[in-house]
Amino acid sequence: MRTLSYLLLLGLLTSVSCSASSSNAVDVAEPDSGAVDALEVVADLRSDSTPEATTDGTADLPSRTTPGGLPLALPFVLERPDRGEPLTPAEVTAFTKRITGLWLQVDYFNWVYETSHGVDDSTGFPDYLIWWHDVDAVKEGNKVTFMNQPAYGGSHNNAEPTNLVLVEALGFYLATGDGAAGEIVEQFAKSNVALMKGFVFDDKDPLDMLLARNIVTFNHDFTLPSGKQKAVDYGGWYFAYEGWNADRFNYPNNPTWGDIWVTNMRSKDDVPYLYRAAAWLPYVIELTPDGEVRDAAVEMLDFTRRFAKDVVDSGWNIRTKDANGQAYIVEEQDLLSLNDYVEVIPDAECPARLATAYLGYGDSQGVDCGKGYGSLYEELAGSINYFNYQIVDHFHVAAAHLALTSGDEAAAEQLVMGLGE
């Protein structure tokens, strides 16, 4: 048996700032000096943290936390049997150099910045970026116009790719202090908040923490820092519709962006990806030297916690709003519920509820999922739609991480073992 203690922050990023030596890779830029100072606690952990076994069969686990107490390694021993031949350190380093060299060659996070859109700060309104789909990019001369197209479906689940990229940006930023990654952390964190602030009907609407599927603001054009001309055209989505899974309508008096269109019924499809990103925010809040990145992280964490608390308080239902800004629970629609199947399958969607409880209340609220997998619900949901496997898996990952950051080590150990199995 091999005894392992996996670093939360650096398991896949231990060599991201190394220099490449092969002809297939390029050197990775060093992080800014200010970030090095602020993140040196993370850099110090780029070493083998495997605990030493003691005579009583337990392990002498090193203390691996940030100064503020956030875990940087598992607080328990995870044992798994060897399978096959492990990669050599040289092989790991060579691959790390090659993939990070590719990221630098394509200027990945700057590419994400330039090809995402939302509202630019040059408009004078609060800015944010979203990784959309159902969009065409039309180039004329030096200007590219991003056009949200009515024929493609309305980009109902853009919070999934947005938060998947946000998680990667968070990890890369924490490990390197890279400025372009930090910009994506800031802008994509703001996008999650925008889906809540944009779902506010008017200045009398007290509920600013319910999630829209998306918001459609105003057309504008501007110049990117690179000098490229960029335009955003939402015109294709300025119309109302009703659907089985979402409705779109106009909120003419939104307090943040004015006259906008919103799509309601934020389903649970994207929520685990939001939770995964939220689990990393306390690290950024504690460690980043960049005040704008920290402010965006603080705001997203606050809004996400209040969203999660509302789900718990609403009987594990994701509330939404109608065209008049009135909040309601959608009946007989499992895409907005985390407990529809509990009467038939008691452990159905357990990690989803557990992650929600940790985020909303800081504890499990009595939810016990054991290893977090193996429910009949998973088999049935996956047989209906393969995408459900991703939803189930990511709620499990989010629950494990939030158990660790909430200090629930016993639950975290079970959930991590379940992930391995």
FIVEX-122622 format. One record per residue (C-alpha): residue number from 1; residue in one letter; chain; z negated, y, x. Coordinates in steps of 0.2 Angstrom, whole numbers. Example, Ala and Ser with C-alpha at 12.3 -4.5 7.8 and 13.67 -1.06 7.14 Angstrom:
(1,"A","A",(-39,-22,62)),
(2,"S","A",(-36,-5,68)),
END
This chain:
(1,"M","A",(0,0,0)),
(2,"R","A",(4,18,6)),
(3,"T","A",(-9,31,2)),
(4,"L","A",(-1,48,-3)),
(5,"S","A",(-7,65,-7)),
(6,"Y","A",(8,75,-13)),
(7,"L","A",(8,94,-10)),
(8,"L","A",(11,103,-27)),
(9,"L","A",(20,118,-19)),
(10,"L","A",(29,110,-4)),
(11,"G","A",(34,92,-8)),
(12,"L","A",(52,97,-8)),
(13,"L","A",(51,113,2)),
(14,"T","A",(42,109,18)),
(15,"S","A",(57,114,29)),
(16,"V","A",(65,127,19)),
(17,"S","A",(64,141,32)),
(18,"C","A",(70,130,47)),
(19,"S","A",(85,134,57)),
(20,"A","A",(100,122,55)),
(21,"S","A",(108,114,70)),
(22,"S","A",(122,104,63)),
(23,"S","A",(140,111,60)),
(24,"N","A",(138,108,42)),
(25,"A","A",(124,120,39)),
(26,"V","A",(119,138,43)),
(27,"D","A",(103,146,48)),
(28,"V","A",(91,150,34)),
(29,"A","A",(85,168,35)),
(30,"E","A",(66,171,39)),
(31,"P","A",(56,178,25)),
(32,"D","A",(50,196,25)),
(33,"S","A",(35,199,36)),
(34,"G","A",(24,205,21)),
(35,"A","A",(28,190,11)),
(36,"V","A",(23,179,27)),
(37,"D","A",(6,187,27)),
(38,"A","A",(3,185,9)),
(39,"L","A",(9,167,8)),
(40,"E","A",(2,161,24)),
(41,"V","A",(-10,150,15)),
(42,"V","A",(5,141,8)),
(43,"A","A",(14,139,25)),
(44,"D","A",(-2,132,33)),
(45,"L","A",(0,117,21)),
(46,"R","A",(17,112,29)),
(47,"S","A",(8,97,37)),
(48,"D","A",(4,79,33)),
(49,"S","A",(-10,80,20)),
(50,"T","A",(-12,61,18)),
(51,"P","A",(-31,58,16)),
(52,"E","A",(-40,47,28)),
(53,"A","A",(-47,31,21)),
(54,"T","A",(-66,29,23)),
(55,"T","A",(-76,13,25)),
(56,"D","A",(-80,12,7)),
(57,"G","A",(-62,11,2)),
(58,"T","A",(-61,29,-5)),
(59,"A","A",(-52,43,3)),
(60,"D","A",(-58,59,12)),
(61,"L","A",(-48,71,3)),
(62,"P","A",(-46,88,11)),
(63,"S","A",(-49,104,2)),
(64,"R","A",(-32,110,-3)),
(65,"T","A",(-33,126,-14)),
(66,"T","A",(-28,144,-13)),
(67,"P","A",(-41,156,-10)),
(68,"G","A",(-42,159,-29)),
(69,"G","A",(-45,140,-31)),
(70,"L","A",(-28,134,-37)),
(71,"P","A",(-24,117,-32)),
(72,"L","A",(-11,114,-18)),
(73,"A","A",(-12,95,-17)),
(74,"L","A",(-18,81,-29)),
(75,"P","A",(-37,80,-29)),
(76,"F","A",(-36,61,-30)),
(77,"V","A",(-28,47,-20)),
(78,"L","A",(-12,41,-27)),
(79,"E","A",(-7,24,-21)),
(80,"R","A",(10,16,-24)),
(81,"P","A",(19,1,-16)),
(82,"D","A",(32,3,-3)),
(83,"R","A",(50,0,-9)),
(84,"G","A",(64,-1,4)),
(85,"E","A",(64,8,20)),
(86,"P","A",(57,26,20)),
(87,"L","A",(68,40,26)),
(88,"T","A",(64,45,44)),
(89,"P","A",(57,63,47)),
(90,"A","A",(74,67,56)),
(91,"E","A",(84,62,40)),
(92,"V","A",(73,72,29)),
(93,"T","A",(75,87,41)),
(94,"A","A",(93,85,42)),
(95,"F","A",(96,85,23)),
(96,"T","A",(84,99,21)),
(97,"K","A",(94,110,33)),
(98,"R","A",(110,105,25)),
(99,"I","A",(105,109,7)),
(100,"T","A",(96,125,12)),
(101,"G","A",(111,130,22)),
(102,"L","A",(122,128,7)),
(103,"W","A",(110,139,-3)),
(104,"L","A",(112,153,10)),
(105,"Q","A",(131,151,11)),
(106,"V","A",(133,153,-8)),
(107,"D","A",(119,166,-9)),
(108,"Y","A",(113,156,-23)),
(109,"F","A",(99,167,-31)),
(110,"N","A",(110,183,-29)),
(111,"W","A",(124,173,-38)),
(112,"V","A",(111,169,-52)),
(113,"Y","A",(107,187,-53)),
(114,"E","A",(125,193,-54)),
(115,"T","A",(131,180,-67)),
(116,"S","A",(116,181,-79)),
(117,"H","A",(114,195,-91)),
(118,"G","A",(102,203,-104)),
(119,"V","A",(98,222,-103)),
(120,"D","A",(100,231,-86)),
(121,"D","A",(87,244,-81)),
(122,"S","A",(100,257,-79)),
(123,"T","A",(100,259,-98)),
(124,"G","A",(82,265,-98)),
(125,"F","A",(77,250,-109)),
(126,"P","A",(66,236,-103)),
(127,"D","A",(76,225,-92)),
(128,"Y","A",(78,206,-91)),
(129,"L","A",(91,192,-87)),
(130,"I","A",(95,176,-97)),
(131,"W","A",(105,161,-91)),
(132,"W","A",(117,161,-106)),
(133,"H","A",(130,148,-112)),
(134,"D","A",(143,151,-125)),
(135,"V","A",(149,165,-115)),
(136,"D","A",(166,170,-107)),
(137,"A","A",(167,180,-91)),
(138,"V","A",(183,191,-91)),
(139,"K","A",(188,200,-75)),
(140,"E","A",(199,216,-76)),
(141,"G","A",(201,224,-59)),
(142,"N","A",(183,226,-51)),
(143,"K","A",(174,224,-67)),
(144,"V","A",(168,207,-75)),
(145,"T","A",(164,208,-94)),
(146,"F","A",(152,194,-100)),
(147,"M","A",(157,191,-118)),
(148,"N","A",(145,181,-130)),
(149,"Q","A",(158,171,-140)),
(150,"P","A",(155,167,-159)),
(151,"A","A",(166,151,-158)),
(152,"Y","A",(155,142,-145)),
(153,"G","A",(138,139,-155)),
(154,"G","A",(127,154,-151)),
(155,"S","A",(118,149,-135)),
(156,"H","A",(103,142,-145)),
(157,"N","A",(95,133,-130)),
(158,"N","A",(97,145,-116)),
(159,"A","A",(78,145,-113)),
(160,"E","A",(80,128,-105)),
(161,"P","A",(92,132,-91)),
(162,"T","A",(84,149,-89)),
(163,"N","A",(67,141,-86)),
(164,"L","A",(74,127,-75)),
(165,"V","A",(81,140,-63)),
(166,"L","A",(65,150,-65)),
(167,"V","A",(55,135,-59)),
(168,"E","A",(66,133,-44)),
(169,"A","A",(65,151,-40)),
(170,"L","A",(46,151,-41)),
(171,"G","A",(45,137,-29)),
(172,"F","A",(57,144,-17)),
(173,"Y","A",(49,161,-18)),
(174,"L","A",(32,154,-15)),
(175,"A","A",(38,144,0)),
(176,"T","A",(48,158,8)),
(177,"G","A",(45,175,1)),
(178,"D","A",(64,177,-2)),
(179,"G","A",(68,193,-10)),
(180,"A","A",(83,187,-20)),
(181,"A","A",(72,172,-27)),
(182,"G","A",(58,185,-31)),
(183,"E","A",(71,195,-41)),
(184,"I","A",(75,180,-52)),
(185,"V","A",(57,176,-54)),
(186,"E","A",(54,194,-61)),
(187,"Q","A",(70,195,-72)),
(188,"F","A",(69,177,-79)),
(189,"A","A",(50,179,-82)),
(190,"K","A",(55,195,-92)),
(191,"S","A",(67,185,-102)),
(192,"N","A",(54,174,-109)),
(193,"V","A",(44,189,-114)),
(194,"A","A",(60,197,-121)),
(195,"L","A",(62,182,-133)),
(196,"M","A",(45,187,-140)),
(197,"K","A",(45,206,-140)),
(198,"G","A",(63,205,-147)),
(199,"F","A",(56,195,-162)),
(200,"V","A",(45,210,-168)),
(201,"F","A",(52,217,-184)),
(202,"D","A",(45,234,-183)),
(203,"D","A",(30,244,-177)),
(204,"K","A",(20,237,-191)),
(205,"D","A",(23,219,-186)),
(206,"P","A",(7,213,-177)),
(207,"L","A",(15,196,-171)),
(208,"D","A",(23,199,-154)),
(209,"M","A",(20,182,-147)),
(210,"L","A",(32,171,-158)),
(211,"L","A",(47,165,-149)),
(212,"A","A",(65,168,-155)),
(213,"R","A",(79,157,-151)),
(214,"N","A",(88,171,-144)),
(215,"I","A",(90,190,-146)),
(216,"V","A",(106,200,-145)),
(217,"T","A",(104,218,-140)),
(218,"F","A",(117,231,-136)),
(219,"N","A",(133,232,-126)),
(220,"H","A",(133,241,-109)),
(221,"D","A",(141,242,-92)),
(222,"F","A",(134,246,-75)),
(223,"T","A",(136,244,-57)),
(224,"L","A",(127,230,-47)),
(225,"P","A",(118,233,-31)),
(226,"S","A",(133,224,-22)),
(227,"G","A",(145,238,-29)),
(228,"K","A",(153,226,-42)),
(229,"Q","A",(156,233,-59)),
(230,"K","A",(148,223,-73)),
(231,"A","A",(149,224,-92)),
(232,"V","A",(139,215,-106)),
(233,"D","A",(148,213,-123)),
(234,"Y","A",(137,205,-137)),
(235,"G","A",(149,210,-151)),
(236,"G","A",(154,193,-155)),
(237,"W","A",(137,189,-161)),
(238,"Y","A",(134,204,-172)),
(239,"F","A",(134,195,-189)),
(240,"A","A",(122,185,-199)),
(241,"Y","A",(122,166,-203)),
(242,"E","A",(111,152,-210)),
(243,"G","A",(110,135,-202)),
(244,"W","A",(100,119,-203)),
(245,"N","A",(91,123,-186)),
(246,"A","A",(92,142,-185)),
(247,"D","A",(97,158,-194)),
(248,"R","A",(103,175,-187)),
(249,"F","A",(99,192,-194)),
(250,"N","A",(97,210,-190)),
(251,"Y","A",(81,219,-185)),
(252,"P","A",(86,237,-185)),
(253,"N","A",(69,244,-180)),
(254,"N","A",(63,233,-166)),
(255,"P","A",(50,243,-156)),
(256,"T","A",(57,238,-139)),
(257,"W","A",(76,238,-140)),
(258,"G","A",(80,247,-157)),
(259,"D","A",(94,239,-167)),
(260,"I","A",(96,221,-162)),
(261,"W","A",(100,204,-169)),
(262,"V","A",(89,189,-168)),
(263,"T","A",(90,170,-170)),
(264,"N","A",(75,162,-177)),
(265,"M","A",(67,144,-177)),
(266,"R","A",(63,143,-158)),
(267,"S","A",(63,124,-158)),
(268,"K","A",(52,113,-146)),
(269,"D","A",(68,108,-136)),
(270,"D","A",(65,123,-124)),
(271,"V","A",(47,124,-124)),
(272,"P","A",(42,111,-111)),
(273,"Y","A",(53,121,-98)),
(274,"L","A",(44,137,-103)),
(275,"Y","A",(27,128,-100)),
(276,"R","A",(33,121,-83)),
(277,"A","A",(37,139,-77)),
(278,"A","A",(21,146,-84)),
(279,"A","A",(11,133,-74)),
(280,"W","A",(17,141,-58)),
(281,"L","A",(14,159,-63)),
(282,"P","A",(-5,159,-58)),
(283,"Y","A",(1,155,-40)),
(284,"V","A",(13,170,-40)),
(285,"I","A",(0,181,-47)),
(286,"E","A",(-12,177,-34)),
(287,"L","A",(-1,176,-19)),
(288,"T","A",(14,188,-21)),
(289,"P","A",(14,205,-11)),
(290,"D","A",(27,212,-23)),
(291,"G","A",(19,222,-37)),
(292,"E","A",(34,221,-49)),
(293,"V","A",(35,202,-47)),
(294,"R","A",(17,200,-50)),
(295,"D","A",(17,212,-66)),
(296,"A","A",(31,201,-73)),
(297,"A","A",(22,185,-70)),
(298,"V","A",(6,192,-78)),
(299,"E","A",(15,198,-93)),
(300,"M","A",(24,181,-96)),
(301,"L","A",(8,171,-93)),
(302,"D","A",(-1,182,-106)),
(303,"F","A",(13,180,-119)),
(304,"T","A",(15,162,-116)),
(305,"R","A",(-3,158,-117)),
(306,"R","A",(-4,167,-134)),
(307,"F","A",(11,158,-140)),
(308,"A","A",(4,142,-136)),
(309,"K","A",(-13,146,-144)),
(310,"D","A",(-4,151,-160)),
(311,"V","A",(5,133,-160)),
(312,"V","A",(-13,125,-159)),
(313,"D","A",(-20,137,-172)),
(314,"S","A",(-5,133,-184)),
(315,"G","A",(-8,115,-184)),
(316,"W","A",(3,111,-169)),
(317,"N","A",(17,120,-177)),
(318,"I","A",(29,133,-170)),
(319,"R","A",(29,147,-182)),
(320,"T","A",(45,158,-184)),
(321,"K","A",(50,173,-194)),
(322,"D","A",(62,177,-208)),
(323,"A","A",(74,192,-210)),
(324,"N","A",(60,203,-216)),
(325,"G","A",(49,199,-201)),
(326,"Q","A",(37,188,-211)),
(327,"A","A",(30,173,-201)),
(328,"Y","A",(30,156,-209)),
(329,"I","A",(29,137,-204)),
(330,"V","A",(45,127,-207)),
(331,"E","A",(41,112,-218)),
(332,"E","A",(50,95,-216)),
(333,"Q","A",(58,101,-200)),
(334,"D","A",(52,91,-185)),
(335,"L","A",(61,103,-172)),
(336,"L","A",(47,115,-174)),
(337,"S","A",(32,103,-175)),
(338,"L","A",(22,93,-162)),
(339,"N","A",(13,82,-174)),
(340,"D","A",(26,77,-188)),
(341,"Y","A",(25,58,-183)),
(342,"V","A",(6,57,-179)),
(343,"E","A",(2,48,-195)),
(344,"V","A",(14,34,-192)),
(345,"I","A",(13,34,-173)),
(346,"P","A",(-4,41,-167)),
(347,"D","A",(1,45,-149)),
(348,"A","A",(18,53,-154)),
(349,"E","A",(21,69,-144)),
(350,"C","A",(4,68,-136)),
(351,"P","A",(9,77,-119)),
(352,"A","A",(17,91,-129)),
(353,"R","A",(1,94,-138)),
(354,"L","A",(-10,92,-122)),
(355,"A","A",(1,104,-113)),
(356,"T","A",(0,117,-127)),
(357,"A","A",(-19,115,-128)),
(358,"Y","A",(-21,118,-109)),
(359,"L","A",(-10,133,-109)),
(360,"G","A",(-17,141,-125)),
(361,"Y","A",(-35,137,-123)),
(362,"G","A",(-38,132,-105)),
(363,"D","A",(-44,114,-110)),
(364,"S","A",(-38,99,-119)),
(365,"Q","A",(-45,103,-136)),
(366,"G","A",(-49,85,-138)),
(367,"V","A",(-32,78,-135)),
(368,"D","A",(-32,63,-124)),
(369,"C","A",(-15,55,-119)),
(370,"G","A",(-20,43,-106)),
(371,"K","A",(-5,40,-94)),
(372,"G","A",(6,50,-106)),
(373,"Y","A",(20,38,-109)),
(374,"G","A",(24,22,-118)),
(375,"S","A",(23,28,-136)),
(376,"L","A",(35,20,-148)),
(377,"Y","A",(40,38,-152)),
(378,"E","A",(48,40,-136)),
(379,"E","A",(59,25,-139)),
(380,"L","A",(64,30,-156)),
(381,"A","A",(67,48,-152)),
(382,"G","A",(78,43,-137)),
(383,"S","A",(88,31,-147)),
(384,"I","A",(92,45,-160)),
(385,"N","A",(97,58,-146)),
(386,"Y","A",(97,55,-127)),
(387,"F","A",(92,73,-125)),
(388,"N","A",(75,69,-132)),
(389,"Y","A",(71,60,-116)),
(390,"Q","A",(72,76,-107)),
(391,"I","A",(60,85,-119)),
(392,"V","A",(48,70,-118)),
(393,"D","A",(49,70,-99)),
(394,"H","A",(46,88,-96)),
(395,"F","A",(32,90,-108)),
(396,"H","A",(24,76,-98)),
(397,"V","A",(27,85,-81)),
(398,"A","A",(20,101,-89)),
(399,"A","A",(5,92,-95)),
(400,"A","A",(1,85,-78)),
(401,"H","A",(3,101,-69)),
(402,"L","A",(-7,111,-82)),
(403,"A","A",(-21,98,-81)),
(404,"L","A",(-22,101,-63)),
(405,"T","A",(-23,120,-64)),
(406,"S","A",(-35,118,-79)),
(407,"G","A",(-47,108,-68)),
(408,"D","A",(-45,92,-78)),
(409,"E","A",(-44,80,-64)),
(410,"A","A",(-47,64,-73)),
(411,"A","A",(-33,68,-86)),
(412,"A","A",(-21,74,-72)),
(413,"E","A",(-24,58,-62)),
(414,"Q","A",(-19,47,-77)),
(415,"L","A",(-4,58,-81)),
(416,"V","A",(3,58,-63)),
(417,"M","A",(1,39,-63)),
(418,"G","A",(11,38,-79)),
(419,"L","A",(24,49,-72)),
(420,"G","A",(26,37,-57)),
(421,"E","A",(27,22,-69)),
END
